[in-house]
Amino acid sequence: MPQVGVQLARNAGATVIGLFGGANHKWLTDHSVIPVTNGERVEDRIRAASGGKFDGFIDTFGGGYFELAIELGVALNRIDTIIDFAAAAKYGVKTEGNHEGATADVLAQLAGLLAAGRLEIPIAKIYPLADVRDAYRELEQLHTRGKIVLEP
């Protein structure tokens, strides 16, 4: 789940709907996100939660979410993925991720939000650098809540 992205969207005044499974419901509601359980008929639950209005869709998981966004009627220029590059190529949508925001100005803005208490960076787990393979295995599960940190 993209905790930082959710917080940035909320800080910008967006209403955010978060698809979730398992233990993420509380985190979403604690951060003023409308939680929608993933699974069968998810499109219907998203439409009900949003009132049928969608300004954008960010895919951080892959596996068919582009098609879901299209079915929901989200304009192609308002869909972004950080993981499903095949779908992005097929539909011609954005693949803007962390590298797009890696500038001194953006980092300064993020630092300001952190200092003001308007942004938190959750740490899921800290691995010694020697255990980098284990860190990647955890990331491959696609269920990490927070950042993985490698410690030299």
Phi, psi and omega in degrees: 000137184274077185302318182293315178301319178299313181295320179296319178297316179296318178298331179276358178095006181284147167274125186244131173252127182245123174282137183213162170219158175065232193268015186270353182304311183298316180300317180298309182295324177297339181250025175059036177256140176280113182276136176230124180290139178284168176121198182302139177063027180300326179302317180296318180292323178293316178301317180296318182292329186262349188071017178082008181251127181226126178259341181189168181213126177246123180258115178245010185237326182083190175071043174104001181289334174301312181298322177299314179300318179295317177299327179285349178090017178288133179298140183304325181283001178244015177249135181223144175228151173245010187218327187260076186288333176294315178293323179299318178294319181297317185260351179071038180255176186290150172228045183274121180234211184303324183296335180292330184256012184275064177237162179298321180296315180295316179299322177294320177296317178296318178299320177297318177295319177298313181297327180277357181076017181261002180212136174237145177247097181288139177255118181284315183195148176249126179247143168295147182306327180296340181258029183302326178297319178296322178297316179294323177299320177296316178299323180297338180288343178060027179231019181283128176257098181118182183269148172263129182246133174258127183251122180294000000 
